Amino acid sequence: MPAPASGRGRRPSGARHHGRPTPTRRGAARDDQPRETPIEVTFLPGLGDVLADEIAEVLHPRRPAAPVAGRDDALAVAVSTPLAHTRRLTTAVAVFLVLHFDVPRPKSLTSGDHLARIVEAMYASLRVAGSSTFRFEAAGSDSSVFARLASELNAATGLKYDEKDGELVVRVRRGPARGEGDPGWDVLVRVGNRPLSARPWREADYPGAANATIAAAMTRIAGVVPEDRVVNLMCGSGTLLIERLLAGPAAAAVGIDDSNDAIAAAVENLAAAKLTRAATLITADIRDPQLEGGYDLLLADPPWGTLHGSHATNAELHADLLRSAHRLAAPGARLLVLTHEIKLMDRCLRETDQWQLREVTRVFAKGHHPRIYVLDRV
Ligand SMILES: C[S@@+](CC[C@H](N)C(=O)[O-])C[C@H]1O[C@@H](n2cnc3c(N)ncnc32)[C@H](O)[C@@H]1O
């Protein structure tokens, strides 16, 4: 049967017959209380506080998001806003619906009652963004138990099982520890067909492009001030500039890079984000004395590794970045720098009297440990 593209395919039969609460109804305390849905929101370690603030602002949970035990990359929270609102989280990697099952082994998940809850959660995900395939993320996902579960879920949803590239992700893991008792099993169904961190505006793949959730975190840390004149120095494909503009208007928005390829990529991405008219791109070396200044917010992620420049030239470039940014900055301006060159950056900051360090946020991203430096113009 054709796979449902928007969750409007065949209704999961179990959901109608078994009368169990659906995922969106679980957690309701009383009838006069809004229904709450437990979700887990993943993020790059280091950005938990920024994400917790964003969850409070966007989803208005009754209780604040709390860390998931034993994890440094996930927050748990119960929400009563429509699930689609979770798509507005810019600093999250992904959002999962959380189902808990008091069963001793995953085999029991295929029983009608349990299956119906998983299928309902998959439909809830499909209503937010359609998928045509699904996959498991679970220890032993290649076992016969998961083959049976895959076949049951395929029959109930029409989604094709694709163990490698499935769009809708179903995670199965042990439940939270409960002293001596059996922890049971959790099933987490990802909301939507792609992680939130994969931005729809990223048309141009630029080597060394910043992670969009880190860029969004930089914007939140900097604060969104509509009167700000914003410049993204060494803008590459425009990630920092785009995430800033998507968060709210700015009095001016400019991206500067000395590479034609970078500017071409930024043009493409700004167009995909429908921000072409909101931003100006300049092909220039940021050290060019002819560049005009007066910016209130300056964003930069200088080259790192060997993709652009080298470690040797980076020492000079980081110092030049601070000097150029100072020249382009209005009094009271703030500069946010995302860099992997921690030692270099720390040395440059010790040697400059042009910028005052306000705070540093460490991020852990796929084996890299960049930091976000927030600096105030002296
Ligand atoms: C890490 S990349 C920026 C990636 C960007 N944030 C993105 O998401 O695509 C660093 C950029 O600095 C640019 N760059 C290096 N030295 C420069 C200079 N002196 N003036 C202007 N741009 C420079 C490179 O061309 C490269 O695009």
The ligand as a MOL file (V3000), in Angstrom:
LIG
                    3D

  0  0  0     0  0            999 V3000
M  V30 BEGIN CTAB
M  V30 COUNTS 27 29 0 0 0
M  V30 BEGIN ATOM
M  V30 1 C 34.6960 28.4120 9.2620 0
M  V30 2 S 34.3470 29.2830 7.7890 0 CHG=1
M  V30 3 C 32.8210 30.0890 8.1450 0
M  V30 4 C 31.6770 29.1710 7.9680 0
M  V30 5 C 30.3350 29.8470 8.0760 0
M  V30 6 N 30.0010 30.2290 9.4340 0
M  V30 7 C 29.2620 28.9630 7.5220 0
M  V30 8 O 28.4040 28.5200 8.2770 0
M  V30 9 O 29.3070 28.6320 6.3480 0 CHG=-1
M  V30 10 C 35.4880 30.5800 7.8140 0
M  V30 11 C 35.3610 31.5500 6.6690 0
M  V30 12 O 36.3080 32.6060 6.8490 0
M  V30 13 C 36.6270 33.1030 5.5750 0
M  V30 14 N 37.8420 33.9360 5.7380 0
M  V30 15 C 39.0630 33.5470 6.1040 0
M  V30 16 N 39.8810 34.6000 6.2130 0
M  V30 17 C 39.1670 35.6930 5.8900 0
M  V30 18 C 39.4450 37.0760 5.8290 0
M  V30 19 N 40.6510 37.5480 6.1500 0
M  V30 20 N 38.4620 37.9240 5.4710 0
M  V30 21 C 37.2430 37.4600 5.1510 0
M  V30 22 N 36.9030 36.1460 5.2100 0
M  V30 23 C 37.8540 35.2730 5.5800 0
M  V30 24 C 36.7670 31.8620 4.7290 0
M  V30 25 O 36.6070 32.1680 3.3670 0
M  V30 26 C 35.6310 30.9830 5.2840 0
M  V30 27 O 34.4900 31.1250 4.5010 0
M  V30 END ATOM
M  V30 BEGIN BOND
M  V30 1 1 1 2
M  V30 2 1 2 3
M  V30 3 1 2 10
M  V30 4 1 3 4
M  V30 5 1 4 5
M  V30 6 1 5 6
M  V30 7 1 5 7
M  V30 8 2 7 8
M  V30 9 1 7 9
M  V30 10 1 10 11
M  V30 11 1 11 12
M  V30 12 1 11 26
M  V30 13 1 12 13
M  V30 14 1 13 14
M  V30 15 1 13 24
M  V30 16 1 14 15
M  V30 17 1 14 23
M  V30 18 2 15 16
M  V30 19 1 16 17
M  V30 20 1 17 18
M  V30 21 2 17 23
M  V30 22 1 18 19
M  V30 23 2 18 20
M  V30 24 1 20 21
M  V30 25 2 21 22
M  V30 26 1 22 23
M  V30 27 1 24 25
M  V30 28 1 24 26
M  V30 29 1 26 27
M  V30 END BOND
M  V30 END CTAB
M  END
